[in-house]
């Protein structure tokens, strides 16, 4: 059996002091930006620290009141749906870009439900694990903003709407209602009167906004055969709901899916049933991604810069950590890109 490996020795302030030829107290002053050393000494100490690969320990930062240099992100969704969700992958990419520039870490956790998510926030706050959090999937009846306000934990809500009850939280949001209205308008122009929206998780604020907008736009145009069907965002449920609605007595002539994965599964299910896209049924994906251009026909989709969405959210959180005021920032409305999966109603 091989011997247990010893962990590599991390450089210390004592090592920096010896290399720079100064006292340990001078090193502490230089690295913490405190007065007591000349600028020449401060620069020399910092150069030596960089050469040795020295970094302040999280425990030391917490004891000195400097924070953990970490922000948190908790997702309360079925774990098996996240790996194929292009929205979250791109969102986290954008978040990480900004955090990396600030040398901030991202603590990520997947939980079963919002109650578990709240428990994680309480634990992180009590243990000083994070300096702030990014909150996703706002709910219609959401306990998280109130809890974060109570804890005094800086937070940015991604995808919410301005919240007058919790002015201490920043919000970054997109106009889901406007995007849904643009989809209904285009499908109506193409002659579609029977539209089914294969939606995401019920109770999510953006899901409910899309459902309400679809209903309102249908009512405004006198469309009686328009409805939404909630799912868990998975390809399996997307396919199952597609089969169910297409096998009904009066199948829809247009399907709007709340993500790209369900839209692809829906096209496959429709094809298996003998429906041609778009001759028999038009298909629109809410999220645009490379997947939408890897299927025949290419999918019409609502497009937005999700990476930039993540960057914006992370930038707002770092502004809060720097002592800035809470803000509400609206990102551009998702834009409908028409491709080969939508066409004039053939029914």
C-alpha positions as CSV (number, residue, x, y, z in Angstrom):
1,X,0.0,0.0,0.0
2,X,1.3,3.5,-0.8
3,X,1.9,5.9,2.0
4,X,-0.7,8.6,2.6
5,X,0.3,11.8,0.8
6,X,0.9,14.8,2.8
7,X,-0.9,18.0,1.7
8,X,1.3,20.6,0.0
9,X,2.5,23.3,2.3
10,X,0.8,26.7,1.7
11,X,3.0,29.8,1.8
12,X,2.5,32.0,4.9
13,X,3.1,35.6,5.9
14,X,6.3,34.5,7.5
15,X,7.6,33.1,4.2
16,X,6.7,36.4,2.5
17,X,8.5,38.4,5.3
18,X,11.7,36.3,4.9
19,X,11.7,36.6,1.1
20,X,10.9,40.3,1.1
21,X,13.3,41.1,4.0
22,X,10.7,42.8,6.2
23,X,8.8,42.0,9.4
24,X,5.6,39.9,9.5
25,X,3.7,42.9,10.8
26,X,4.9,44.9,7.8
27,X,3.6,42.1,5.5
28,X,0.2,42.2,7.3
29,X,0.0,46.0,6.9
30,X,1.0,45.7,3.2
31,X,-1.4,42.9,2.2
32,X,-4.4,44.3,4.1
33,X,-4.0,47.8,2.7
34,X,-3.4,49.4,6.1
35,X,-1.0,52.3,6.8
36,X,2.3,51.8,8.5
37,X,4.5,50.8,5.5
38,X,5.9,52.8,2.6
39,X,4.5,52.3,-0.9
40,X,7.8,50.8,-2.0
41,X,7.6,48.2,0.7
42,X,3.9,47.5,0.0
43,X,4.7,46.9,-3.7
44,X,7.6,44.6,-2.9
45,X,5.5,42.6,-0.4
46,X,2.7,42.2,-2.9
47,X,5.1,41.1,-5.7
48,X,6.6,38.5,-3.4
49,X,3.2,37.2,-2.3
50,X,2.2,36.8,-5.9
51,X,5.4,34.9,-6.7
52,X,4.9,32.5,-3.8
53,X,1.2,32.0,-4.7
54,X,0.0,33.3,-1.3
55,X,-3.7,33.9,-0.8
56,X,-5.6,34.9,2.4
57,X,-7.4,32.0,4.1
58,X,-11.2,32.2,4.3
59,X,-11.1,31.6,8.0
60,X,-8.7,34.6,8.5
61,X,-10.9,36.8,6.3
62,X,-13.9,35.9,8.4
63,X,-12.2,36.6,11.7
64,X,-11.0,40.0,10.5
65,X,-14.6,40.9,9.3
66,X,-13.5,40.9,5.6
67,X,-16.1,38.3,4.5
68,X,-15.7,34.9,2.9
69,X,-15.0,36.0,-0.7
70,X,-17.8,33.6,-1.8
71,X,-21.3,34.1,-3.0
72,X,-24.0,31.4,-3.0
73,X,-26.5,30.1,-5.5
74,X,-29.1,27.5,-4.6
75,X,-31.4,25.9,-7.1
76,X,-34.6,24.1,-5.9
77,X,-35.4,22.0,-9.0
78,X,-35.2,18.3,-9.9
79,X,-31.5,17.7,-10.2
80,X,-31.9,15.4,-13.3
81,X,-33.4,18.4,-15.3
82,X,-30.5,20.8,-14.7
83,X,-27.8,18.9,-16.6
84,X,-29.6,19.4,-19.9
85,X,-31.0,22.9,-19.2
86,X,-29.1,25.3,-21.5
87,X,-30.5,28.4,-19.6
88,X,-28.8,27.5,-16.3
89,X,-25.5,26.5,-18.0
90,X,-25.3,29.8,-19.8
91,X,-26.5,31.8,-16.8
92,X,-23.8,30.3,-14.5
93,X,-21.1,31.0,-17.2
94,X,-22.0,34.7,-17.1
95,X,-22.0,34.8,-13.3
96,X,-18.7,33.1,-13.1
97,X,-17.1,35.5,-15.5
98,X,-17.8,38.4,-13.2
99,X,-16.9,36.6,-10.0
100,X,-13.6,35.4,-11.4
101,X,-12.6,39.0,-12.2
102,X,-13.2,39.8,-8.5
103,X,-11.5,36.6,-7.3
104,X,-14.9,35.5,-5.7
105,X,-15.9,31.9,-5.4
106,X,-19.3,30.5,-6.2
107,X,-20.9,28.1,-3.7
108,X,-23.6,26.1,-5.6
109,X,-26.2,23.7,-4.2
110,X,-29.2,21.8,-5.5
111,X,-32.1,21.2,-3.1
112,X,-35.5,19.6,-3.2
113,X,-37.7,22.6,-2.5
114,X,-37.9,26.2,-1.3
115,X,-38.1,25.1,2.4
116,X,-34.7,23.4,2.0
117,X,-33.4,26.4,0.2
118,X,-34.3,28.7,3.1
119,X,-32.6,26.3,5.5
120,X,-29.4,26.5,3.4
121,X,-29.5,30.4,3.5
122,X,-29.9,30.3,7.3
123,X,-27.0,27.9,7.7
124,X,-24.7,29.8,5.3
125,X,-25.5,33.0,7.2
126,X,-24.9,31.5,10.6
127,X,-21.6,29.9,9.4
128,X,-20.5,33.1,7.5
129,X,-20.1,30.9,4.4
130,X,-21.1,33.5,1.9
131,X,-21.1,37.3,1.5
132,X,-24.3,37.4,-0.6
133,X,-26.5,35.2,-2.7
134,X,-28.1,35.0,-6.2
135,X,-31.7,33.9,-6.1
136,X,-33.3,32.1,-9.1
137,X,-36.8,31.0,-9.9
138,X,-38.9,33.5,-8.0
139,X,-42.2,32.1,-6.8
140,X,-45.6,33.7,-6.8
141,X,-45.8,33.2,-3.0
142,X,-42.1,33.4,-2.1
143,X,-40.7,33.3,1.4
144,X,-37.1,33.9,0.3
145,X,-37.0,37.7,-0.1
146,X,-38.4,38.2,3.4
147,X,-35.9,35.8,4.9
148,X,-32.9,37.4,3.2
149,X,-34.1,40.8,4.3
150,X,-34.4,39.5,7.9
151,X,-30.9,38.0,7.7
152,X,-29.4,41.1,6.1
153,X,-27.8,39.0,3.5
154,X,-27.1,40.9,0.2
155,X,-29.1,39.3,-2.6
156,X,-30.0,39.7,-6.3
157,X,-33.2,38.1,-7.4
158,X,-32.9,36.8,-11.0
159,X,-36.1,36.8,-13.1
160,X,-38.3,38.6,-10.5
161,X,-40.1,41.8,-10.8
162,X,-39.6,45.0,-8.7
163,X,-40.4,44.3,-5.1
164,X,-41.6,47.3,-3.1
165,X,-41.9,45.1,0.1
166,X,-38.1,44.2,0.0
167,X,-36.3,47.3,-1.3
168,X,-33.0,46.0,0.1
169,X,-32.8,43.3,-2.6
170,X,-31.7,44.0,-6.1
171,X,-33.7,42.5,-9.1
172,X,-32.6,41.6,-12.6
173,X,-35.6,40.7,-14.8
174,X,-36.8,40.2,-18.3
175,X,-40.3,41.0,-19.7
176,X,-41.7,37.5,-20.1
177,X,-45.2,39.0,-20.7
178,X,-43.9,41.0,-23.6
179,X,-42.1,38.0,-25.1
180,X,-45.2,35.8,-24.9
181,X,-47.3,38.5,-26.4
182,X,-45.0,38.6,-29.4
183,X,-45.2,34.8,-29.9
184,X,-49.0,34.8,-29.8
185,X,-49.2,37.8,-32.1
186,X,-47.0,36.0,-34.7
187,X,-48.8,32.7,-34.5
188,X,-52.2,34.5,-34.8
189,X,-50.9,36.3,-37.9
190,X,-50.0,32.9,-39.4
191,X,-53.6,31.8,-38.9
192,X,-53.2,29.7,-35.7
193,X,-56.3,29.6,-33.5
194,X,-55.6,26.4,-31.4
195,X,-52.4,27.0,-29.4
196,X,-51.0,25.0,-26.5
197,X,-48.3,26.4,-24.2
198,X,-46.3,23.5,-22.7
199,X,-45.1,25.4,-19.7
200,X,-42.5,24.9,-16.9
201,X,-42.9,24.3,-13.2
202,X,-46.2,25.6,-11.8
203,X,-45.8,28.3,-9.1
204,X,-42.7,29.9,-10.6
205,X,-43.3,33.6,-11.2
206,X,-42.2,33.6,-14.8
207,X,-44.3,30.5,-15.6
208,X,-47.4,32.2,-14.1
209,X,-46.6,35.5,-16.0
210,X,-46.4,33.6,-19.3
211,X,-49.6,31.7,-18.6
212,X,-51.5,34.9,-17.7
213,X,-50.2,36.7,-20.8
214,X,-51.2,33.8,-23.1
215,X,-54.7,33.8,-21.6
216,X,-55.0,37.6,-21.9
217,X,-53.7,37.7,-25.5
218,X,-56.1,34.8,-26.4
219,X,-59.0,36.6,-24.8
220,X,-58.2,39.8,-26.6
221,X,-58.4,38.0,-29.9
222,X,-61.4,35.8,-29.0
223,X,-59.4,32.6,-29.1
224,X,-61.2,29.9,-27.1
225,X,-58.9,27.0,-27.8
226,X,-55.7,28.3,-26.2
227,X,-54.3,26.8,-22.9
228,X,-51.2,26.1,-20.9
229,X,-50.1,22.7,-19.5
230,X,-47.4,22.8,-16.7
231,X,-44.5,20.3,-16.7
232,X,-41.2,19.8,-14.8
233,X,-39.2,21.1,-17.8
234,X,-37.9,17.6,-18.6
235,X,-37.8,16.0,-22.1
236,X,-39.9,13.1,-20.8
237,X,-42.8,15.3,-19.7
238,X,-42.4,17.5,-22.8
239,X,-42.9,14.5,-25.0
240,X,-45.7,13.0,-22.9
241,X,-47.7,16.2,-22.9
242,X,-47.1,16.6,-26.7
243,X,-48.5,13.2,-27.4
244,X,-51.5,13.8,-25.1
245,X,-52.6,17.1,-26.7
246,X,-52.0,16.0,-30.3
247,X,-54.0,12.8,-29.8
248,X,-57.0,14.8,-28.5
249,X,-60.1,15.3,-30.6
250,X,-59.1,18.8,-31.7
251,X,-55.3,18.9,-31.7
252,X,-53.5,22.3,-31.5
253,X,-52.0,23.7,-34.7
254,X,-49.2,25.4,-32.7
255,X,-47.1,24.4,-29.6
256,X,-45.0,26.8,-27.5
257,X,-42.5,25.1,-25.2
258,X,-40.9,26.8,-22.2
259,X,-37.4,25.4,-23.0
260,X,-35.4,24.0,-25.8
261,X,-35.2,20.5,-24.4
262,X,-38.9,20.0,-24.3
263,X,-39.3,21.5,-27.8
264,X,-36.9,19.0,-29.3
265,X,-38.7,16.1,-27.5
266,X,-42.0,17.5,-28.7
267,X,-40.9,17.6,-32.3
268,X,-39.8,13.9,-32.0
269,X,-43.1,12.9,-30.4
270,X,-45.1,14.8,-33.0
271,X,-43.2,13.1,-35.8
272,X,-43.7,9.6,-34.3
273,X,-47.5,10.4,-34.3
274,X,-47.4,11.3,-38.0
275,X,-47.6,15.1,-37.6
276,X,-45.4,17.1,-39.9
277,X,-43.6,20.3,-38.5
278,X,-44.7,22.9,-39.5
279,X,-47.3,21.7,-42.1
280,X,-49.5,20.1,-39.4
281,X,-48.2,21.8,-36.2
282,X,-45.9,24.8,-35.7
283,X,-43.4,24.7,-32.8
284,X,-41.7,27.6,-30.9
285,X,-39.1,27.1,-28.2
286,X,-38.9,29.7,-25.4
287,X,-35.1,29.3,-25.1
288,X,-32.8,29.5,-28.1
289,X,-29.7,27.4,-28.1
290,X,-27.5,25.3,-30.4
291,X,-30.0,22.5,-29.9
292,X,-32.6,24.5,-31.8
293,X,-30.3,24.3,-34.9
294,X,-29.4,20.7,-34.5
295,X,-32.8,19.3,-35.4
296,X,-34.8,19.2,-38.6
297,X,-36.6,21.5,-39.0
298,X,-34.6,24.2,-37.2
299,X,-36.7,25.6,-34.4
300,X,-38.2,29.0,-34.2
301,X,-37.2,30.4,-30.7
302,X,-37.2,33.3,-28.3
303,X,-33.6,34.4,-28.2
304,X,-31.8,36.3,-25.4
305,X,-28.2,36.7,-24.2
306,X,-28.4,34.5,-21.2
307,X,-24.7,34.8,-20.5
308,X,-25.1,38.5,-20.3
309,X,-28.1,38.0,-18.0
310,X,-25.8,36.2,-15.7
311,X,-23.1,38.8,-15.9
312,X,-25.6,41.5,-15.1
313,X,-26.9,39.7,-12.0
314,X,-23.4,39.1,-10.7
315,X,-22.4,42.7,-11.4
316,X,-25.4,43.9,-9.3
317,X,-24.4,41.6,-6.5
318,X,-20.8,42.8,-6.4
319,X,-22.2,46.3,-6.3
320,X,-24.2,45.4,-3.2
321,X,-21.1,43.9,-1.6
322,X,-19.2,47.1,-2.3
323,X,-21.9,49.0,-0.4
324,X,-24.0,50.2,-3.3
325,X,-27.8,50.7,-3.2
326,X,-30.2,48.0,-4.3
327,X,-31.4,48.4,-7.9
328,X,-33.9,47.0,-10.4
329,X,-32.4,46.3,-13.8
330,X,-34.4,45.2,-16.8
331,X,-32.6,43.2,-19.5
332,X,-33.8,43.3,-23.2
333,X,-37.0,41.5,-24.0
334,X,-36.4,38.0,-25.6
335,X,-36.7,38.3,-29.4
336,X,-38.6,35.8,-31.6
337,X,-36.3,34.3,-34.3
338,X,-38.4,32.6,-36.9
339,X,-36.9,29.5,-38.5
340,X,-38.4,26.5,-40.2
341,X,-40.6,25.1,-37.4
342,X,-43.3,27.8,-37.8
343,X,-45.5,28.4,-40.8
344,X,-49.1,29.2,-41.9
345,X,-51.8,27.2,-40.2
346,X,-52.8,24.3,-42.5
347,X,-55.9,23.3,-40.6
